[in-house]
Amino acid sequence: MNRREIVVAPIVHVLGARPNFVKAAPVIGALRAAGADQAVIHTGQHYDARMSEIFFDELGLPEPDVNLGVGSGGHAEQTAALMVGLEREFTSRSPALVIVYGDVNSTIAAALVAAKLHIPVAHVEAGLRSFDMTMPEEVNRRLTDQLSDLCLVTSPEGIGHLANEGVPVERAHLVGNPMIDTLLANLDSFDTAKVRAAHGLPDRYVLATMHRPANVDAPQTAAALVRHLHGVADLADLVIPVHPRGRANLLAAGLDDHDRVHVLDPLGYIDFIAAVRGAAAVVTDSGGLQEETTILGVPCLTVRPNTERPITITHGTNRLVTFEELVPAARKALESGAQAGERKPPLWDGHAGPRIAEVVMTYLGENGALG
């Protein structure tokens, strides 16, 4: 790739939620080094500054060229608002390529709009599958992959999933995981002692994050979850930064009624991963956290019936648990301690961003978008 070549029309990155920012940082940096003209659209899907703006500051991301300020809402309402705003931006910017990340509503909205405007789409984190179509994220990722001209795959099984769904082999590229690029680049910044001191946390704790609709949206389910989280707190202090989604239901169910439960506001990336790094175990329903604990060697209990990231089980520290299995599994994890996976997933080596930039610039060169 000739670094003096530049993209004639901009590459537009569409970002809407915390995991998008963490994945995008190394991609944007690598494309900048390759001479690409880029623009960043922040959809405002995560509208709390602690869930969005702080990540731009901490990860060295450029200021968004525009913030659509879409905010929360039902799936139809939010996706429709995203599509209206994104169509306006894409029409005015005429991008050479739209890059989308993960599986949030911003991702599928951008892919739909770009496809109908005949703008190529690249999907970072393509090929992940839970095979659970009751999850909105599974619908988003499947449809986004069908609309994408470049499917940028983070783990080997994704290539097979795309092939099974009829995605042409030349569209799929195994590039590794840019979220791990960000993690490894910031290892020296994750100061667990500082986070403990700032929030009055004990030396030994379990960290929890819960936000999936299936776990927190129904008051009865949220109440059952809280009972089992209290069971974990009987074993060790439980630290839980509470995501805006589900906060009301979890607190109404008495989440903070246990003396050893520490309810925190959402944390920035650096403080959050520092807290994860220092945890004796993690309880979560997050996708990205399954990956981050795999590299950090922290036992991870994922409160879901399935995962689109099975490589975190075969190569990492992750285990799927039901509500009823949570406390026994937490007891076992606390007794066993940190056990980093013997094998790290292929290409989770801190260089996914440059590999993605190479694929993107090659594609643009072949399609006449470099000058």
KAJO-V747295 format. One record per residue. N is the residue number from 1. RES is the residue in one small letter. SS is DSSP state (~ for helix, > for strand, _ for the rest). PHI is phi in whole degrees, -180 to 180 (none if undefined). OMEGA is omega as a letter, one per 20 degrees, with the letter a starting at -180 (NA if undefined). Layout:
n->[N:N]
res->[RES:RES]
ss->[SS:SS]
phi->[PHI:PHI]
omega->[OMEGA:OMEGA]
This chain:
n->[1:2:3:4:5:6:7:8:9:10:11:12:13:14:15:16:17:18:19:20:21:22:23:24:25:26:27:28:29:30:31:32:33:34:35:36:37:38:39:40:41:42:43:44:45:46:47:48:49:50:51:52:53:54:55:56:57:58:59:60:61:62:63:64:65:66:67:68:69:70:71:72:73:74:75:76:77:78:79:80:81:82:83:84:85:86:87:88:89:90:91:92:93:94:95:96:97:98:99:100:101:102:103:104:105:106:107:108:109:110:111:112:113:114:115:116:117:118:119:120:121:122:123:124:125:126:127:128:129:130:131:132:133:134:135:136:137:138:139:140:141:142:143:144:145:146:147:148:149:150:151:152:153:154:155:156:157:158:159:160:161:162:163:164:165:166:167:168:169:170:171:172:173:174:175:176:177:178:179:180:181:182:183:184:185:186:187:188:189:190:191:192:193:194:195:196:197:198:199:200:201:202:203:204:205:206:207:208:209:210:211:212:213:214:215:216:217:218:219:220:221:222:223:224:225:226:227:228:229:230:231:232:233:234:235:236:237:238:239:240:241:242:243:244:245:246:247:248:249:250:251:252:253:254:255:256:257:258:259:260:261:262:263:264:265:266:267:268:269:270:271:272:273:274:275:276:277:278:279:280:281:282:283:284:285:286:287:288:289:290:291:292:293:294:295:296:297:298:299:300:301:302:303:304:305:306:307:308:309:310:311:312:313:314:315:316:317:318:319:320:321:322:323:324:325:326:327:328:329:330:331:332:333:334:335:336:337:338:339:340:341:342:343:344:345:346:347:348:349:350:351:352:353:354:355:356:357:358:359:360:361:362:363:364:365:366:367:368:369:370:371]
res->[m:n:r:r:e:i:v:v:a:p:i:v:h:v:l:g:a:r:p:n:f:v:k:a:a:p:v:i:g:a:l:r:a:a:g:a:d:q:a:v:i:h:t:g:q:h:y:d:a:r:m:s:e:i:f:f:d:e:l:g:l:p:e:p:d:v:n:l:g:v:g:s:g:g:h:a:e:q:t:a:a:l:m:v:g:l:e:r:e:f:t:s:r:s:p:a:l:v:i:v:y:g:d:v:n:s:t:i:a:a:a:l:v:a:a:k:l:h:i:p:v:a:h:v:e:a:g:l:r:s:f:d:m:t:m:p:e:e:v:n:r:r:l:t:d:q:l:s:d:l:c:l:v:t:s:p:e:g:i:g:h:l:a:n:e:g:v:p:v:e:r:a:h:l:v:g:n:p:m:i:d:t:l:l:a:n:l:d:s:f:d:t:a:k:v:r:a:a:h:g:l:p:d:r:y:v:l:a:t:m:h:r:p:a:n:v:d:a:p:q:t:a:a:a:l:v:r:h:l:h:g:v:a:d:l:a:d:l:v:i:p:v:h:p:r:g:r:a:n:l:l:a:a:g:l:d:d:h:d:r:v:h:v:l:d:p:l:g:y:i:d:f:i:a:a:v:r:g:a:a:a:v:v:t:d:s:g:g:l:q:e:e:t:t:i:l:g:v:p:c:l:t:v:r:p:n:t:e:r:p:i:t:i:t:h:g:t:n:r:l:v:t:f:e:e:l:v:p:a:a:r:k:a:l:e:s:g:a:q:a:g:e:r:k:p:p:l:w:d:g:h:a:g:p:r:i:a:e:v:v:m:t:y:l:g:e:n:g:a:l:g]
ss->[_:_:_:_:_:_:>:_:_:_:>:>:>:>:>:_:_:~:~:~:~:~:~:~:~:~:~:~:~:~:~:~:~:_:_:_:_:>:>:>:>:>:_:_:_:_:_:_:~:~:~:_:~:~:~:~:~:~:~:_:_:_:_:_:_:>:>:_:_:_:_:_:_:_:~:~:~:~:~:~:~:~:~:~:~:~:~:~:~:~:~:~:~:_:_:_:>:>:>:>:>:_:_:_:~:~:~:~:~:~:~:~:~:~:~:~:_:_:_:_:>:>:>:>:>:>:_:_:_:_:_:_:_:_:_:~:~:~:~:~:~:~:~:~:~:~:~:_:_:>:>:>:>:_:_:_:~:~:~:~:~:~:~:~:_:_:_:_:~:~:~:>:>:>:_:_:_:~:~:~:~:~:~:~:~:_:~:~:~:_:_:~:~:~:~:~:~:~:~:_:_:_:_:_:>:>:>:>:>:_:_:_:~:~:~:~:_:_:~:~:~:~:~:~:~:~:~:~:~:~:~:~:~:~:~:_:>:>:>:>:>:_:_:_:_:_:~:~:~:~:~:~:_:_:~:~:~:_:_:_:>:>:>:>:_:_:_:_:~:~:~:~:~:~:~:~:~:_:_:_:>:>:>:>:_:_:_:~:~:~:~:~:~:~:~:~:_:_:_:>:>:>:_:_:_:_:_:_:_:_:~:~:~:~:_:_:_:>:>:>:_:_:~:~:~:~:~:~:~:~:~:~:~:~:~:~:_:_:_:_:_:_:_:_:_:_:_:_:_:_:_:~:~:~:~:~:~:~:~:~:~:~:~:~:~:~:_:_:_:>:_]
phi->[none:-82:-69:-82:-71:-127:-78:-66:-107:-72:-88:-108:-98:-110:-125:-140:-149:-42:-61:-61:-65:-67:-75:-75:-53:-70:-70:-62:-63:-69:-70:-62:-64:-85:90:-80:-84:-132:-136:-118:-107:-95:-78:76:-60:-96:-99:-78:-56:-73:-102:-142:-56:-61:-70:-62:-65:-72:-97:69:-75:-66:-56:-57:-70:-157:-120:-72:60:-68:73:-88:147:-66:-58:-66:-63:-68:-64:-63:-63:-62:-64:-63:-67:-71:-61:-61:-69:-65:-64:-77:-96:47:-68:-75:-161:-109:-108:-119:-132:69:-145:-83:-63:-59:-68:-70:-63:-65:-64:-64:-64:-61:-60:-75:-95:62:-104:-60:-123:-117:-111:-83:90:-71:87:-72:-144:-97:61:-119:-76:-79:-89:-55:-64:-68:-61:-61:-71:-64:-68:-61:-64:-67:-92:-91:-83:-125:-105:-97:-101:-93:-145:-56:-63:-62:-61:-64:-62:-65:-62:-64:-96:85:-74:-57:-60:-71:-87:-101:-137:-81:-120:94:-115:-66:-61:-74:-54:-65:-60:-68:-69:-111:-52:-71:-92:-83:-99:-63:-60:-64:-68:-58:-65:-65:-115:63:-93:-75:-67:-120:-156:-103:-101:-128:-138:-139:-151:-64:-52:-65:-100:-124:-75:-88:-55:-66:-68:-61:-66:-64:-61:-61:-59:-76:-65:-64:-64:-66:-65:-67:-90:-162:-55:-114:-106:-137:-69:-93:-66:-53:-73:91:-57:-61:-67:-67:-71:-64:-82:91:-51:-93:-84:-96:-61:-106:-101:-110:-88:-117:-71:-54:-105:-68:-58:-62:-67:-65:-69:-62:-67:-63:-60:-90:-77:-74:-164:-125:-117:-155:-126:-81:-79:-62:-67:-61:-75:-66:-69:-59:-78:-79:77:-95:-56:-124:-112:-100:-87:-154:-79:-156:-144:-82:-123:-63:-65:-74:-90:-76:-118:-134:-114:-84:-145:-82:-139:-88:-54:-69:-86:-62:-66:-59:-67:-65:-61:-64:-64:-68:-74:-80:79:-64:-141:-62:-59:-66:-121:-90:-58:-57:67:-89:-123:91:-125:-68:-55:-61:-66:-64:-61:-64:-63:-64:-68:-64:-61:-65:-64:-69:-108:72:-101:-109:-132]
omega->[r:a:r:r:r:r:a:r:a:r:a:r:r:a:a:a:a:a:r:a:a:r:a:a:a:r:r:r:a:r:r:r:r:r:a:r:a:r:a:r:r:a:a:r:r:a:r:a:a:r:a:a:a:a:r:a:a:a:r:r:r:r:r:r:r:r:a:r:a:r:a:r:r:a:a:a:a:a:r:r:r:a:r:a:a:r:r:a:a:a:a:a:a:a:r:a:r:r:r:a:r:a:a:a:r:a:a:r:a:a:r:a:a:a:a:r:r:r:r:a:r:a:r:a:r:r:r:a:r:a:r:a:r:r:r:a:r:r:a:a:r:a:r:r:r:a:a:r:r:r:a:a:a:a:a:a:r:r:r:r:r:r:r:a:r:r:a:a:a:r:a:a:r:a:a:a:a:r:r:r:a:r:a:a:a:a:a:a:a:a:a:a:r:r:r:a:a:a:r:a:r:r:a:a:r:r:a:r:a:r:a:a:a:a:a:a:a:a:a:r:r:r:r:r:a:r:a:r:r:r:r:r:r:a:a:r:a:r:a:r:a:r:r:r:r:a:a:a:a:r:r:r:r:a:a:r:a:a:a:r:r:r:r:r:r:a:r:a:a:a:a:a:r:r:r:a:a:a:r:r:r:r:a:r:a:r:a:a:r:a:a:r:r:a:a:r:r:r:a:r:a:a:r:r:a:r:r:a:a:r:r:r:a:a:a:a:a:r:r:r:r:r:a:a:a:a:r:r:r:r:r:r:a:r:a:a:a:r:r:r:a:r:r:r:a:r:r:a:r:a:r:a:r:r:r:r:r:r:a:a:r:r:a:r:r:a:r:a:r:r:NA]
